[in-house]
Structure formats: structure tokens, C-alpha cells
Amino acid sequence: MIEMGLSLFAQYHIRQLLHAYRDRLRLVAAPGRALSASEDADLNAVVEGLYLEDAEIERVFRQLNTYATIHSGFSPASPRALLSANSSSRRELEAKILRLLGLELMPLAVTA
């Protein structure tokens, strides 16, 4: 039985991240699933659907809660600034959060 989930803070912070990158996210885990991570999805249900074993689900919840707290220290006041951030540590952390949710950030399209 899974006893923990994402904290309200982590859910809020991850939703902001998902919103900021909503046009650049690609599902890489279990394509075709009815439920995938988005700013409107039940993120606890998404994690529980992606991972099979209770111990693994709890590990992912712990990691996401920790990563959201760390990432909030990088975050500027405006979510729009997430798109222009140039910190490699921040980008790596965002990639880890997204990967745990079965997502990948697609590169920005270059227009001439």
C-alpha cells in the first residue's frame, strides 16, 4: 500500500513547470496511455500508473518532492522566465523531473 504522494507544494511547482513547457513536452513512457502528466492531470495517479512496484512509486514520490523543493530555489518570480533560463543545473533538474513523469523536453525550433 502506498502511503505517500506528492506534497501540495511539489504538485503546484511541477504544474508550473509543466505549464511553462506545455508546447515542448513529449511523452516517452507508455505512449498511448489515457493518463499522462500535464498541468491538469492528477500527478499522483500519473506516477502510480507509470511505475509498477510500490517501493519504486514511493521512491519516485520522494525524488519528485525533493527535486521540486530544490528547483524552487532556482525559480525566478515569473514562470515565463523558465523558458529563458540558462542554468545547466536547473535544466538538468527539470529534465530529471520530467523524465520521472514519463516526459521529455523537445528542443526549441529554430526559425530563420
C-alpha positions in Angstrom: 0.0 0.0 0.0 1.4 3.4 -1.0 1.3 5.8 1.9 2.9 8.9 0.4 2.4 11.0 -2.6 3.4 14.4 -3.9 3.2 17.2 -1.4 0.9 20.1 -2.3 4.0 22.3 -2.8 5.6 19.7 -5.2 2.3 19.4 -7.2 2.0 23.1 -7.5 5.6 23.6 -8.5 5.6 20.7 -11.0 2.3 22.0 -12.5 4.1 25.4 -13.1 6.9 23.6 -14.8 4.5 21.6 -17.0 2.6 24.7 -17.9 5.8 26.6 -18.8 6.9 23.8 -21.2 3.4 22.6 -22.3 4.2 23.1 -26.0 7.6 21.4 -25.8 6.7 18.2 -23.9 6.8 14.7 -25.5 5.5 11.5 -23.8 8.3 9.0 -23.8 6.9 6.4 -21.3 4.0 4.3 -22.2 2.8 6.1 -25.3 -1.0 5.9 -25.9 -1.8 5.9 -22.2 -5.1 7.6 -21.3 -3.4 9.5 -18.4 -0.1 11.4 -18.9 1.5 14.2 -16.9 0.0 17.6 -17.7 -0.7 20.7 -15.7 -4.3 19.5 -15.2 -3.6 15.8 -14.5 -3.7 14.1 -11.1 0.1 13.8 -10.8 -0.1 11.2 -8.1 -2.2 9.0 -10.4 0.3 9.6 -13.2 3.2 8.4 -11.1 1.2 5.4 -9.8 0.4 4.5 -13.4 3.9 4.8 -14.7 5.6 2.6 -12.1 4.7 -1.0 -11.2 6.1 -1.6 -7.7 5.0 0.2 -4.6 8.7 0.7 -3.5 9.5 2.3 -6.8 6.4 4.5 -6.7 7.4 5.7 -3.2 11.0 6.3 -4.4 9.7 8.5 -7.3 7.4 10.4 -5.0 10.4 11.1 -2.7 12.6 12.2 -5.6 9.9 14.5 -7.1 9.2 16.1 -3.7 12.9 16.7 -3.2 13.5 17.9 -6.8 10.6 20.3 -6.6 12.0 21.9 -3.4 15.5 22.2 -4.9 14.1 23.5 -8.2 12.0 26.2 -6.4 15.3 27.7 -5.2 16.3 28.2 -8.9 12.9 29.6 -9.9 12.5 33.2 -10.8 9.4 35.0 -9.7 7.8 34.7 -13.1 7.0 31.3 -14.6 7.6 32.8 -18.1 11.3 33.2 -17.2 11.5 29.4 -17.0 11.7 29.4 -20.8 14.8 31.6 -20.9 16.7 30.2 -18.0 20.3 29.4 -18.9 21.4 27.4 -15.8 22.7 24.0 -16.7 22.0 22.7 -13.2 18.4 24.0 -13.4 17.9 22.4 -16.9 19.3 19.1 -15.7 17.0 19.1 -12.7 14.0 19.9 -14.9 14.9 17.1 -17.2 15.0 14.7 -14.2 11.6 15.9 -13.0 10.1 15.4 -16.5 11.7 12.0 -17.0 10.3 10.7 -13.8 6.9 11.8 -15.1 7.5 10.0 -18.4 8.1 13.2 -20.4 10.9 14.7 -22.4 11.6 18.3 -23.3 11.8 18.8 -27.0 14.3 21.4 -28.2 13.1 24.8 -29.3 12.5 25.0 -33.1 15.0 27.4 -34.7 13.4 29.8 -37.2 15.4 31.9 -39.7 
